[in-house]
Amino acid sequence: MLAVKQHGFGGREQLSTCELPRPTPKEGFVLVRVAAVSIHAGDHHMLTGRPYITRLVGLNEIPGMDFSGVVEEIGPGVANFAAGDEVFGTTDTAGGAFAEYVSAPAKNIVRKPATVSWEEAACLPTSGMTALQALRLGSPVRAGQRVLINGASSGVGTFAVQLAKSMGAHVTGVCSTQNVEMVRSLGADVVVDYRTESVEAAAKADSESYDKIIDLAGRYGWRRLLKPSGSLVAVALPESECIPCVLCSIVCSPCCCCCLSQRKSHALMQAVTPADMEELAGMVTDGKLRVVLGLQLSGINEVPDALAGHSETTGQGHRKGKTVISFAAKPETMTRG
């Protein structure tokens, strides 16, 4: 099979496209012929090995996590899928998705609704689950609450804006100038262009603090914008290369609170949850959730450049929405090989 191979941690120079042995699904795994893949910030961290804590996971010969495609073969002990099923899912940090075939745990995939495209389905797993779980972490978002999303034009951010609105929240999105109208079109009540206005000034003008802040880009000083009982959810990994510092941010943040306040900070550790993927796909089917497709490419040979240049956070030079690469142009081309 044709696959993207990662030779080491670094940049584009560590990636090539070559023929590698097609995997055989072991017990509890499913072999999927890939139709489309998406790229998120975690893929980029696994390529660069930065922050250095990501290197503790180890180097994957084939990178890539999120995919959609057709079940080719099932491994021993798999009873809920059959050859020919249209599915989507993730390999999580085990990688392997950026190839013509991927072997993934059956517990990490779900069936793709017929009305959801290959590209849309490939974009849902990690970014969609991250947004959904961030809004639930700590005290789940309730109707009437005020939510601020920093990095609202990113892959996770575009999902988070829509999901927060579906929960009945008043949503403030923070993004750069060129993405203001797009974020507003997703339902954000207030959009702050961080290049021309500070979030602090916008909050002061609105005379309101926030019940929850979702930080997808990484910055300090959010806590003073929270209500006394509010919570901050940090999704972006810290830039620090000090492994103890990063570990502290992950392990200690969930219980960190000011001694004179109920404000809490949480570091999100996204979990692969099939029920969440099914919920997200159902919302797309019902027209309640839109997948914002940013950079759209075709062919596995496009993956290395897209992966090496990818960033899912906001800021100059950063992409909006989801980067997706199609391996098969039409569903009818996904017949079993």
N, C-alpha and C positions, 0 to 999 in steps of 0.2 A: 504494500500500500504506500501511497505518497503521504508524507508527514513532515511537519516542521520539527527540526531537531535543535535542541539547545545544548551547546557544548560547554558552557560555563556561565558564571554570573557576569553581567555586564550590559552591553547594548546590542545594536544590530549585528555587530561582528560575531556575536555568539550564536547567531541563528542561521540555519540553512534549511533548504527543502530537499528531501532525499527519499529514497525507497527504504522502508524499514519493514520488518516482519509484521504481518497482521496479527493482532493479539487474539488469544483464545480465552473466552470467558471462563473464569474459575467459578467455584461454588458461590452462589448468591449474586453473580454478576450477569450482565447482559451485554452482548456485542451489538453496537449500533452503527449503521452506515450513516455518516454525518451529512446533513443537508445544509446546516448553517451554524456558525459559531459567533459569539460576541466576545468583546474584550472589556475588562473592567480594571480598576486600579490594582486589585490583587494580582492579576496576571502580570502587570508591569513590575510590581514589587518582587514577584517570583523570578522575573527576568534579571532585574538589576541586583537582587539580593540586598536591597536597601529599603528600609532600615535593616541593619545586619541581623536583627532577630529573625527575619524571614529565612535566613540561611539555616536556622535550626530545623526547618522542615526538610531540607535536603534538596538536591538538584534533580529535577524531573527531566528525563531524556526528551520527552515530548511535552511541551507546555500546553496550557489551555485548560479551562474549567467548564464553561457553559456551552451547551450545544443543543441542537434539535436534529432529529433524523428518524430513520426506520430501523426497527429491530431486525437484525440479521440472524442472530443465534442467541439462545439462552443457555446459561450455565446450569449445572446441577443445583437442585433445590429452589429453582425459580418457577413459581406456579402462576403468578399474576400477569405475566407477559407472554406473548407468542410472536413468532416471526411474522413480520409485516405490520406490526403495530407502529403507529406514528407516535413518537414520544419526544419529550425534552427533559433536560435535567442538568446535573453538574457532577463532575468528578471531584469537586472541592480541591483541596491542596495537593491531591495525588496527581493532578494534571492528566495529560493524554488526549485532550479533546481536539487539539489542532492537527488532525489527521483525517484521512478518509474513513477510518474506522476507529471507534473508541470502545473500550471495555469499561463499563461503569457499574457501580453497585446498583442492584435493582431497587434498593431503598432510596436511591437518590434521583430516580426518574419517575415521571408521571406521563399519562397519555396526553397528547396534544389535541385540543378541540379542532374539528375540521375547519372552523371559521377563523382560526388563528394561524397566521402565516408562519413559515419556517423561521423567517427572520425575527418576527415578533416573539416567537416562542424561545428562541435562543437568547433573547435579551432578558427574559424574565427571572431566571433562577437567582443568581447572586445579588444583582442590583435590586430586583423587586423584593426579595426576601429581606435584604438589609433595610430597605425603607420601611417595610411593614413592621419588622421587629423593632426598629428604632422608635417608631411611634407607640409601640406597646410597652417598651422597656420602662421599668419603674412604675409610674402611674400612667396607665394607658390614656391616650388623648380622648377627651370627651367633647360632646357638642357644646359650643359656646366658648371653648378655651382658645387662647391665643398661642399660635405656634410660629416660631421663626425657623427658617431653613436656610442655612448658609451653604452656598453651593447649589442653588436651586436649579441651575441649568444643566447640571451633571446627570449622568445616567441614574444614579440613586436619587438625586434631587428631583428630577422630573417625575419619578414615581412618588416620592415623598409628598410633593405639593398636592398631587391629585388624591392620594390616599388620605392625607390630613383633611382635605376638603370633604371627602366622602364620609369622614367621621364627624363632620359638622363643625370643624374648627375654623377660626379666622386665621388665615395664613399670610405671613410676610415672607417673601422670597428675596434672597440676596444673590445678585449675579452681576455680570459685567454689562456694559452698555448694549452690545450687539444682541444680547439675549433677553433684554427686558420684555419685549413684546411677546416672545415665545413663552416665557414664564407666566406672564399675565394671561395668555391664552389657555394655560393649564388650570386656571382658576384662582391664582394667587390674588388676595384682596389688596395687598400692598406689595410693590416691587421696589427694592432699594438697589440702585446702581452704585456699587461700592467705589467706582471710579470718580463719581461726582458728589456722593453724599455718604456720610458716615451712618452706620446703623444706630449709633447712640443718638444722633440728631433726629433720625426718623422716629425712634422710640419716644424721644422727648416731645416731638411735634404731635405725636399720636396720644401723648399723655398716658401711655400704657406700658406695662411690663409684660413678660411672656410666661405662660404656664410651662412651655417646653421649648427648648432650643435644640435643633439637630444640626451639629457642626460636621459638615462633610468635607471641609477644606483645611481645617486645622488653624486655629488662632486662639489667642488667650484673651481673657477679660470679659467673657460672656456672662459670668455669674452675676455681675451687678445689674444685668438687664432682666434677670429672672424675678418673678414674684417670690415672696417669702417661702411659699410651698412649691416653687417651680423646680424643674429638673433640666439638666444639661446632658445630652447624649452625644459623646464624641465618637464619631465613626472613623475619621481619618487617622492613620497611624502617626504618632509623633515623628518629627523630623530628626530627633536626637539619635545619634549612633551609639549612645551609651545603653547597652542592653539592660543593665539594672534599672535605668530610668524608664525605659519602655515597659519593662515588666511591671514596674511600680504603677505606671499609668493604667495598665490593663487590670492588674490584680487589686490595686488599692482604690481606684476611682469609684467603683460601685458603692463603697461604704464611706466615701469622703463627704463630709458635710461641715458647714460652718457651725461653730459652737453656739452662735446666737441666732441661727436660722435653720429652717427645715429644707433649704435648698440642697439638692443632691446632684452629684456628677456621676455619670455612668460611662464606662467604656464598652461599646457594643462588641460582642463576639458573636457574629452571625452564625446561626445554626442551619444546617440543611433540613428543611421540614417539608415533606411532600404536601401536607395539607395547605401550607402557605402557597406553594407553587400552583396547586389546583385552584385555590381562591383567586390568585392573581389572574390565571388563565380564564377563569369564569368571568371576572370583571372585564377583561378585554373582549370576551365573547359578547357580553351584555352591553358593550359600549360605555362602560363606566370607568374604564382605564385606557389610556392611550400610550402606546409605546413610541417614544420619540426617537426615531431613527436618525442619527447624525450622519457620520461617515459610513457610506454603504459601498462595499467592494464585492468583487466576484472572483472566485478562484483561490485555491490554497496558497498559491505563490504570492498573494497579496498580504498574507498574514504577517510575515517577518517585519516588513516596513511599518505596518499598522501597529503591531505590538510594540516595537521599539520606540515609536513616536507617541504612544498613547498616554493620556492622562485623563482621568475622569473627574478631576476637580475643576473648579472655576479658576479664571485668571487668564492673563495674556498668553495666547498661544494654545490654550486648552480647548478641547472639543466640547461640543454640547451634545446632550443626549447620549445614545448608545452607538458605539462602533460595531458594525456587524459585517461579516463576510459570508457570502453565499457559496456553497460548494455545488449545489444543484439548482439550476434555474427554475425547474418546474417539478411539481410533485410526481408527475408521471415518469420522471427520470429516476425516481427512487425505487425502482424495482430491485428485487433481490439479486445480488451478484453471485 
